[in-house]
Amino acid sequence: MAQDLSYQPTEAEQKILKRVEKALGDCKTWHSQFCQKVEARYDAWRGLMAEPVKKNWRSQMHPPYLINIVEGMISSMTEASPYFGVKPRALPGASLVEILDARHNARVCEVLINQQFHEDRFAEKQETAIQQDLIAGFTVFKPSWLREEATQTYKEREPEMQYDETGGTIDIVDSISEYQREIVTRDSPTVEVRDVRDWMLPGSATSVQAAPYVIDRTWTTYSVLEKMEALGVYRDCKYVKETNAPRGYTNSQREQRLRNVDRTKGLIEVIEMWTNHHVYTIANRSIVLRDDVNPFNHGMKPFVVTSAIPDSFQIPGVAVVEGLAQMQEMLWTLMNMRFDSLRMLGNPITIMRSDVDDPDDYEWAPQKTWIVDDINQVEQLKIDPTPTTITLQAESLLKGDIQNVMGGLPYTGGAESQTIDQSTATGISIVTNIAQAILQKRKQRYLWAYEKIAGFFLALDQQFLDESRVVELVGQAGAQQWLEIDPIQLQGVYDCFVQVTGDSMMRQERRAESQALLTTAIQSAPVMAQFGAPLNLKAFWEKNLDSYDVEDKETYFMPPGTGGVGMQAGQNGNQAGGTPQQAQTIQEQMQGGPGGQTAPALAAGPTSPSNQLSLSPAQFGQQQLAKVGGGRSA
């Protein structure tokens, strides 16, 4: 390993350099092959051909069909406003009183981490992570602690005396002066999506925490290293300027091909080698910047890895683009064949006999005259037009397979697939439901990863938050609300989970289920009343109102005695010529009466049929709705 003469590493630092170099060598074989596959998948996603074809008359169209497929999946699996819940963990030996007392602190932790995720703009980082997973096969998150400082300019008013020529005071005016002050703009956890081309671990590793080490490579500037050294994190940064970043390990073919840019030009390579107990940092493979124990109290490697389509017993999963790239190439081939046939048919070849004096005299243009001795002396080559349409069905099937094979949402491009009869609404519903179920399963893996990130956030707060913090209650409706949090309230062992609050589809399903349950209850109420088990329709209505997030449900119900069954009974009693005492007796019988049993024959009033079951379900439902709504019978 090349070393600068001005830098003299100690014996311990030499061992660190050798250890990191050996780890890089062990990872290089499989990681280089993996990066080549990732670059090829990115080319397929962008619609770039593997090898440039020499320009000729043949068609070379290669539209990026996979961009829309991947973007459609991203839009289905991105959670616009994830809300993280926290609950205390029931540890062995803990009493019920301790668990119940910890619920308040869990609520405080919940408010804090939700505000921190909102401050970190985590919702915007999801798209980058999901896109990388769908193309590369997995994605990596790195949670850490971020502290940012900035110089803020302030203004203040100061009284200033004004004097005349003799030195007498004329007036006192306020003048505005400016001053600068260093303030802390950010001191909280953050998460970064890492490039899988710069993240390595042994090829035999099956999980991050079980791996002996993880290598995270970054590219930074010298000024950043100086700031890290000023904070006491790095050392010997002055020697970095005298070294050069190694070549051959950058994996920057994508940037070179798309924008002719080297993503590492002018930057310093910084390699972090993490174990569960230690972290080593070297610059340009030659300068040891850091040799410390794991700075985090949680004692784990600060990385969260997830894949929407995991592969058993290994970290890289199955990329969506990997399963679609070949079909896209087949579609390009068929499409270009059809375009070539159309081009040949629209630009026919002219056949001339060998005794033609000057072929250039026959100009191919509209309204031109060709003078020939024989009509067969010059003619067009007959081309079969069948190839211009013979590939259309195969292309349509391929488009359908591209959308269906990896769980993409079908029918967005009018594609066909013959797996299920999709000419009927039932077939369309079956395929769409299957696709939605697949996407939901993949989304759930991202939600599990988010829960792990929330656990890292909470562990970092417990370690680095050493003063009271005022946070905003994120997501609270109405006026802006604040809460002061004491670091003591964060101590304990908690579990984090994700509450999907921004998914309108789930709200629609919940409302549909509650409405169906209410309808069933109304239809079955007369049957249940006949068998002596009347239903409480108010409870079903409250459940329906809960699906619409209605908190004050009592405003939807009339006060007892002013509507509903009692009013209906009184009206029916008066219509029958009865007295108020008789109406009261009817009401008591309907509500159970002294005997505690409901009389079905009296529940609808004397003027109704003696047996309520003679009403149809629809008529009875309308009658019950009118009663609950205000006592007016339909």
FENRA-V142667 format. One record per residue. RES is the residue in one letter. SS is DSSP state (~ for helix, > for strand, _ for the rest). PHI is phi in whole degrees, 0 to 359 (none if undefined). OMEGA is omega in whole degrees, -180 to 180 (999 if undefined). Layout:
{{RES;SS;PHI;OMEGA} {RES;SS;PHI;OMEGA}}
//
This chain:
{{M;_;none;-178} {A;_;291;179} {Q;_;226;178} {D;_;282;-177} {L;_;294;-179} {S;_;284;179} {Y;_;257;-179} {Q;_;245;-178} {P;_;291;176} {T;_;286;-180} {E;~;298;179} {A;~;293;179} {E;~;291;176} {Q;~;297;177} {K;~;294;179} {I;~;294;179} {L;~;299;179} {K;~;294;-179} {R;~;294;179} {V;~;294;180} {E;~;297;178} {K;~;295;179} {A;~;296;177} {L;~;296;178} {G;~;294;178} {D;~;293;-178} {C;~;273;-169} {K;~;297;-173} {T;~;298;-176} {W;~;287;-177} {H;~;290;178} {S;~;296;177} {Q;~;296;179} {F;~;296;-180} {C;~;295;177} {Q;~;297;177} {K;~;294;179} {V;~;297;179} {E;~;297;179} {A;~;294;179} {R;~;291;176} {Y;~;295;176} {D;~;298;179} {A;~;294;179} {W;~;295;179} {R;~;279;-180} {G;_;78;179} {L;_;262;177} {M;_;289;-178} {A;_;300;180} {E;_;229;179} {P;_;295;-179} {V;_;264;179} {K;_;298;-178} {K;_;289;174} {N;_;208;-176} {W;_;287;-178} {R;_;288;-180} {S;_;288;179} {Q;_;228;-179} {M;_;285;177} {H;_;213;179} {P;_;295;-178} {P;_;279;179} {Y;~;295;-173} {L;~;287;179} {I;~;298;-180} {N;~;294;179} {I;~;297;-179} {V;~;294;180} {E;~;295;177} {G;~;296;177} {M;~;293;-180} {I;~;298;-180} {S;~;295;180} {S;~;278;-175} {M;~;252;178} {T;_;276;178} {E;_;263;-173} {A;_;296;-177} {S;_;220;179} {P;>;292;178} {Y;>;244;-174} {F;>;259;176} {G;>;259;-180} {V;>;229;177} {K;>;224;-180} {P;>;291;179} {R;_;268;179} {A;_;278;-180} {L;_;283;177} {P;_;301;180} {G;_;91;-180} {A;_;284;180} {S;_;272;179} {L;~;296;180} {V;~;295;179} {E;~;296;180} {I;~;293;180} {L;~;294;178} {D;~;291;-178} {A;~;282;-179} {R;~;294;179} {H;~;295;178} {N;~;296;176} {A;~;296;177} {R;~;295;177} {V;~;295;177} {C;~;299;180} {E;~;296;179} {V;~;297;-177} {L;~;294;-175} {I;~;289;176} {N;~;293;176} {Q;~;294;-179} {Q;~;288;175} {F;~;296;178} {H;~;294;179} {E;~;294;180} {D;_;279;-180} {R;_;55;-176} {F;~;295;-179} {A;~;300;-180} {E;~;283;-178} {K;~;278;-178} {Q;~;297;-175} {E;~;298;179} {T;~;297;-178} {A;~;294;-178} {I;~;293;179} {Q;~;299;179} {Q;~;297;-180} {D;~;293;-178} {L;~;295;-179} {I;~;265;-174} {A;~;269;-179} {G;_;115;174} {F;_;196;180} {T;>;222;-173} {V;>;232;172} {F;>;250;177} {K;>;232;176} {P;>;278;180} {S;>;206;-179} {W;>;258;-177} {L;>;238;175} {R;>;234;-179} {E;>;237;177} {E;>;236;-180} {A;>;212;177} {T;>;264;-177} {Q;>;251;178} {T;>;266;180} {Y;>;241;176} {K;>;237;178} {E;>;213;179} {R;>;266;178} {E;>;230;178} {P;>;291;-179} {E;>;230;-179} {M;>;277;174} {Q;>;246;-175} {Y;>;241;175} {D;_;268;-176} {E;_;293;-179} {T;_;273;-180} {G;_;95;178} {G;_;279;-179} {T;>;282;176} {I;>;263;-176} {D;>;199;174} {I;>;242;180} {V;>;241;178} {D;>;267;176} {S;>;247;-179} {I;>;259;178} {S;>;243;-180} {E;>;245;174} {Y;>;212;-178} {Q;>;246;-178} {R;>;214;177} {E;>;280;180} {I;>;234;176} {V;>;267;-179} {T;>;269;-178} {R;>;205;177} {D;>;210;-173} {S;>;199;179} {P;>;292;176} {T;>;214;178} {V;>;228;-178} {E;>;235;176} {V;>;273;-176} {R;>;267;176} {D;_;284;-178} {V;~;295;177} {R;~;287;-180} {D;~;248;-177} {W;>;233;-172} {M;>;226;172} {L;>;201;-177} {P;_;303;-178} {G;_;296;-179} {S;_;274;-177} {A;_;289;178} {T;_;252;176} {S;_;203;-177} {V;_;293;-174} {Q;_;288;178} {A;_;276;-180} {A;_;289;179} {P;_;294;179} {Y;_;199;175} {V;>;225;-180} {I;>;250;178} {D;>;241;-177} {R;>;255;176} {T;>;232;179} {W;>;234;-172} {T;>;221;-180} {T;_;257;-179} {Y;~;291;180} {S;~;297;177} {V;~;294;177} {L;~;297;179} {E;~;297;178} {K;~;295;178} {M;~;295;177} {E;~;291;178} {A;~;295;178} {L;_;279;178} {G;_;87;-179} {V;_;272;-178} {Y;_;251;177} {R;_;214;175} {D;_;57;180} {C;~;290;-178} {K;~;295;-180} {Y;~;280;-174} {V;~;293;-178} {K;~;298;-176} {E;~;270;180} {T;_;240;179} {N;_;238;178} {A;_;293;179} {P;_;292;179} {R;_;256;177} {G;_;92;-179} {Y;_;236;-171} {T;_;275;-179} {N;_;52;-176} {S;_;245;180} {Q;~;298;-177} {R;~;298;-179} {E;~;293;179} {Q;~;295;-175} {R;~;284;-175} {L;~;278;-173} {R;~;234;-178} {N;_;55;-177} {V;_;233;173} {D;_;265;-174} {R;_;291;-180} {T;_;247;-176} {K;_;294;178} {G;_;76;-178} {L;_;250;-178} {I;>;257;177} {E;>;280;178} {V;>;239;-178} {I;>;247;174} {E;>;252;177} {M;>;249;-175} {W;>;256;164} {T;_;238;180} {N;_;292;-176} {H;_;240;-173} {H;>;212;175} {V;>;218;177} {Y;>;242;180} {T;>;229;178} {I;>;229;180} {A;>;245;177} {N;_;53;176} {R;_;62;-174} {S;_;218;-176} {I;>;242;177} {V;>;276;180} {L;>;264;-174} {R;>;204;176} {D;>;211;-174} {D;>;227;170} {V;>;288;179} {N;_;303;-175} {P;_;287;-177} {F;_;258;-179} {N;_;290;-179} {H;_;290;173} {G;_;67;180} {M;_;231;173} {K;_;289;-173} {P;_;280;-180} {F;_;219;175} {V;>;235;-177} {V;>;245;178} {T;>;214;178} {S;_;215;-180} {A;_;293;178} {I;_;237;-176} {P;_;291;174} {D;_;249;-172} {S;_;300;170} {F;_;64;171} {Q;_;203;-175} {I;_;283;178} {P;_;297;178} {G;_;263;-179} {V;_;260;179} {A;_;278;177} {V;~;297;-180} {V;~;295;180} {E;~;300;-179} {G;~;275;-177} {L;~;250;-174} {A;~;298;-178} {Q;~;294;178} {M;~;294;177} {Q;~;295;177} {E;~;295;176} {M;~;297;178} {L;~;295;176} {W;~;299;-178} {T;~;298;-179} {L;~;295;-179} {M;~;295;179} {N;~;292;175} {M;~;298;180} {R;~;293;178} {F;~;295;177} {D;~;297;179} {S;~;295;178} {L;~;296;179} {R;~;294;178} {M;~;293;-179} {L;~;290;180} {G;~;278;178} {N;_;233;-172} {P;_;292;177} {I;_;273;180} {T;>;263;180} {I;>;257;179} {M;>;233;176} {R;_;287;-176} {S;_;290;-178} {D;_;271;176} {V;_;292;-177} {D;_;291;-176} {D;_;223;-180} {P;~;299;-178} {D;~;289;178} {D;~;289;-178} {Y;_;267;-177} {E;_;276;-180} {W;_;273;-179} {A;_;198;179} {P;_;298;174} {Q;_;60;174} {K;_;265;-178} {T;_;249;177} {W;_;250;179} {I;_;261;-178} {V;_;227;177} {D;_;282;-178} {D;_;228;-179} {I;_;296;179} {N;_;268;-178} {Q;_;291;178} {V;>;227;178} {E;>;207;-179} {Q;>;269;176} {L;_;287;-180} {K;_;282;-177} {I;_;245;180} {D;_;289;-179} {P;_;281;-177} {T;_;302;-179} {P;~;300;180} {T;~;287;-180} {T;~;234;-174} {I;~;291;-178} {T;_;269;-175} {L;~;298;-180} {Q;~;294;179} {A;~;295;178} {E;~;296;179} {S;~;297;177} {L;~;296;179} {L;~;295;178} {K;~;298;176} {G;~;295;178} {D;~;295;179} {I;~;300;-179} {Q;~;279;-172} {N;~;258;-170} {V;_;300;-177} {M;_;262;175} {G;_;86;176} {G;_;288;180} {L;_;288;-178} {P;_;281;174} {Y;_;69;176} {T;_;280;-180} {G;_;234;179} {G;_;70;-178} {A;_;277;180} {E;_;240;173} {S;_;208;-173} {Q;_;261;179} {T;_;294;179} {I;_;230;178} {D;_;293;-176} {Q;_;262;176} {S;_;275;179} {T;_;245;178} {A;~;295;179} {T;~;295;179} {G;~;297;178} {I;~;298;-180} {S;~;296;-179} {I;~;297;-177} {V;~;294;-180} {T;~;296;179} {N;~;296;178} {I;~;296;179} {A;~;297;179} {Q;~;295;178} {A;~;295;178} {I;~;296;180} {L;~;296;179} {Q;~;294;177} {K;~;296;179} {R;~;293;179} {K;~;298;-180} {Q;~;299;178} {R;~;292;175} {Y;~;293;179} {L;~;296;176} {W;~;296;177} {A;~;295;178} {Y;~;297;178} {E;~;296;177} {K;~;295;178} {I;~;297;177} {A;~;298;176} {G;~;297;175} {F;~;295;179} {F;~;301;-178} {L;~;294;177} {A;~;295;177} {L;~;293;177} {D;~;297;180} {Q;~;296;-178} {Q;~;271;-169} {F;~;257;180} {L;_;276;-175} {D;_;240;177} {E;_;212;-179} {S;_;297;-177} {R;>;227;176} {V;>;263;-177} {V;>;235;177} {E;>;272;177} {L;_;281;-176} {V;_;290;176} {G;_;87;179} {Q;_;281;180} {A;_;280;178} {G;_;88;-176} {A;_;292;179} {Q;_;292;-176} {Q;_;236;-176} {W;>;229;-180} {L;>;219;177} {E;>;266;-174} {I;>;246;175} {D;_;266;180} {P;~;304;179} {I;~;297;-178} {Q;~;289;-177} {L;~;271;-175} {Q;_;287;-179} {G;_;134;179} {V;_;246;-175} {Y;>;227;173} {D;>;245;-179} {C;>;251;178} {F;>;214;-177} {V;>;255;173} {Q;>;256;-178} {V;>;280;-177} {T;_;259;-175} {G;_;261;-176} {D;_;267;-179} {S;~;293;-180} {M;~;298;180} {M;~;293;177} {R;~;295;179} {Q;~;296;178} {E;~;296;-180} {R;~;296;179} {R;~;293;179} {A;~;298;179} {E;~;294;-179} {S;~;293;178} {Q;~;293;177} {A;~;296;178} {L;~;294;179} {L;~;296;178} {T;~;299;178} {T;~;297;180} {A;~;295;180} {I;~;295;-179} {Q;~;290;-178} {S;~;266;-178} {A;~;300;-180} {P;~;296;179} {V;~;293;-180} {M;~;294;178} {A;~;293;180} {Q;~;295;-179} {F;_;271;174} {G;_;80;178} {A;_;229;-177} {P;_;295;-180} {L;_;271;175} {N;_;268;-176} {L;~;294;179} {K;~;297;179} {A;~;295;178} {F;~;292;177} {W;~;295;178} {E;~;297;177} {K;~;294;178} {N;~;294;178} {L;~;292;177} {D;~;297;180} {S;~;293;176} {Y;_;260;177} {D;_;60;177} {V;_;273;-179} {E;_;271;-178} {D;_;271;-175} {K;~;279;-177} {E;~;294;179} {T;~;292;-180} {Y;~;270;-178} {F;_;241;177} {M;_;288;177} {P;_;297;180} {P;_;301;177} {G;_;91;-179} {T;_;252;-179} {G;_;196;176} {G;~;73;-173} {V;~;291;-178} {G;~;298;179} {M;~;297;180} {Q;~;298;-180} {A;~;295;179} {G;~;297;180} {Q;~;296;-179} {N;~;295;178} {G;~;296;179} {N;~;294;179} {Q;~;296;-179} {A;_;277;180} {G;_;86;-178} {G;_;277;-180} {T;_;265;175} {P;~;302;178} {Q;~;295;178} {Q;~;294;177} {A;~;298;179} {Q;~;294;178} {T;~;297;178} {I;~;297;180} {Q;~;296;179} {E;~;296;179} {Q;~;295;180} {M;~;292;-178} {Q;_;271;178} {G;_;120;175} {G;_;62;180} {P;_;298;-179} {G;_;279;178} {G;_;80;180} {Q;_;239;180} {T;_;271;177} {A;_;264;-178} {P;~;300;-178} {A;~;292;-179} {L;~;263;-174} {A;~;294;-179} {A;_;260;179} {G;_;96;-177} {P;_;295;-177} {T;_;281;180} {S;_;272;177} {P;_;300;-178} {S;_;294;-179} {N;_;246;-178} {Q;~;295;-177} {L;~;293;176} {S;~;287;175} {L;_;284;174} {S;_;287;178} {P;~;303;-180} {A;~;293;179} {Q;~;295;179} {F;~;293;178} {G;~;298;178} {Q;~;296;180} {Q;~;296;-179} {Q;~;292;178} {L;~;297;179} {A;~;294;179} {K;~;294;-179} {V;~;293;-177} {G;~;285;179} {G;~;164;174} {G;_;85;180} {R;_;260;-177} {S;_;283;-180} {A;_;288;999}}
//
